[in-house]
């Protein structure tokens, strides 16, 4: 019988802390996730995760975010004919890592202001950053490398 073994995370997932993080804490978490995703792309593990949302990010004992739920991920270069995963607000159907950047933008809103919050609820530095990721104009969405650079810039200017 096939089975999978995974570590248990007693702190649960990020949905438990949505709306409770400071801008600084949220930027650190988003940076950690973005960096993890970037490494997955660089190592050709996958081209995009495609299902980033608070429930799919666990919290380890040190309070760090841990990406989970890889059931929709395909190895790099593979094509799926399945219907893509679609969690409203977090999902756009792009073939590259900008789809994950879009979800990280929404997640930044969730972490600082709560799941029902709007982009306009954010302070200006975070509004700027999210507007570079969470846009319906797909041509304006940053790549993961560009997004990480912007996170670092915003963090250093406003949240050091």
C-alpha positions in Angstrom: 0.0 0.0 0.0 1.6 3.3 -1.0 1.7 6.0 1.7 3.4 9.3 2.4 4.9 10.5 5.6 5.0 14.1 6.5 6.1 16.1 9.5 3.3 17.2 11.9 3.1 21.0 12.4 1.3 21.6 15.7 1.1 25.4 15.1 -1.2 24.7 12.1 -1.2 26.9 9.0 -1.1 30.6 8.1 -4.9 30.9 8.2 -4.5 31.0 12.0 -2.5 34.2 11.9 -4.1 36.1 9.1 -4.8 39.7 10.1 -2.5 39.4 13.1 1.0 40.0 11.6 2.8 43.3 11.5 4.0 44.5 8.1 7.5 43.6 9.1 6.5 40.0 10.2 4.5 39.5 7.0 7.3 40.7 4.7 9.7 38.3 6.4 7.2 35.4 5.9 6.6 36.4 2.3 10.3 36.7 1.6 10.9 33.2 3.0 8.2 31.8 0.8 9.4 33.6 -2.3 12.9 32.5 -1.7 11.8 28.9 -1.3 9.8 29.1 -4.5 12.7 30.6 -6.3 15.0 27.7 -5.3 12.4 25.2 -6.4 12.3 26.9 -9.9 16.1 27.1 -10.1 16.5 23.5 -9.2 13.9 22.6 -11.8 11.6 21.0 -9.2 8.6 22.8 -10.7 7.7 25.8 -12.8 5.0 27.0 -10.4 3.3 25.7 -7.3 -0.1 27.0 -8.4 -2.0 26.6 -5.1 -0.5 29.1 -2.7 -3.0 30.1 0.0 -2.9 30.4 3.8 -4.2 26.8 4.3 -1.3 25.4 2.2 1.4 27.1 4.3 2.2 25.4 7.6 4.0 27.1 10.5 7.0 25.3 12.0 8.1 25.4 15.7 10.3 28.4 15.0 7.4 30.3 13.4 8.7 30.0 9.9 6.3 29.3 6.9 6.6 25.9 5.3 5.1 25.4 1.8 2.8 22.3 1.5 0.1 20.8 -0.7 2.0 19.9 -3.9 -0.8 17.8 -5.4 -1.3 20.3 -8.3 2.4 20.7 -9.0 3.9 19.2 -12.1 7.6 18.6 -12.7 9.2 21.2 -15.0 8.5 20.6 -18.6 5.4 18.4 -18.1 2.0 19.4 -19.3 -1.3 18.7 -17.6 -4.7 18.3 -19.2 -6.4 18.5 -15.8 -8.5 21.5 -14.9 -6.1 23.8 -13.0 -6.6 24.4 -9.3 -8.5 27.5 -8.7 -8.8 29.2 -5.3 -10.5 32.6 -5.9 -8.2 35.5 -5.1 -5.0 33.5 -5.2 -5.1 31.9 -8.6 -4.4 33.1 -12.1 -3.8 30.8 -15.0 -0.3 31.8 -16.0 2.3 29.2 -17.1 5.2 30.6 -15.1 6.2 31.7 -11.7 4.2 34.9 -11.9 1.2 32.8 -10.9 2.8 32.2 -7.6 3.9 35.8 -7.2 0.2 36.8 -7.7 -0.8 34.5 -4.8 2.0 35.8 -2.6 0.6 39.3 -3.2 -2.8 38.3 -2.0 -1.2 36.4 0.9 0.6 39.6 2.1 -2.8 41.3 2.3 -4.2 38.4 4.3 -1.4 38.3 6.8 -1.5 41.9 7.6 -5.1 42.9 7.3 -7.1 39.6 7.2 -8.7 37.4 4.6 -11.6 39.8 3.8 -9.3 42.9 3.4 -8.8 44.8 0.2 -5.6 46.2 -1.4 -6.7 49.7 -0.3 -6.5 48.7 3.4 -2.7 48.4 3.3 -0.1 51.0 4.3 1.6 52.6 1.3 4.8 50.5 1.3 2.9 47.2 1.3 0.3 48.6 -1.1 3.2 49.4 -3.5 4.6 45.9 -3.2 1.3 44.1 -3.5 0.3 46.2 -6.6 3.5 44.7 -8.3 2.2 41.2 -7.6 -1.5 41.1 -7.3 -2.7 42.6 -10.5 -5.4 41.6 -13.0 -3.1 43.1 -15.7 -0.9 40.1 -16.0 1.8 42.0 -17.9 2.5 44.1 -14.7 3.1 41.0 -12.4 6.7 40.7 -11.4 8.7 37.5 -11.8 9.8 35.8 -8.6 13.3 37.3 -8.9 12.0 40.8 -9.4 9.5 40.3 -6.5 12.2 39.2 -4.1 14.2 42.3 -5.0 11.2 44.6 -4.3 10.5 42.8 -1.0 14.1 43.5 0.1 13.9 47.1 -1.1 10.6 47.8 0.8 11.8 46.0 3.9 15.1 48.0 4.0 13.3 51.3 3.4 10.4 50.9 5.8 10.7 47.9 8.1 14.3 47.5 9.1 
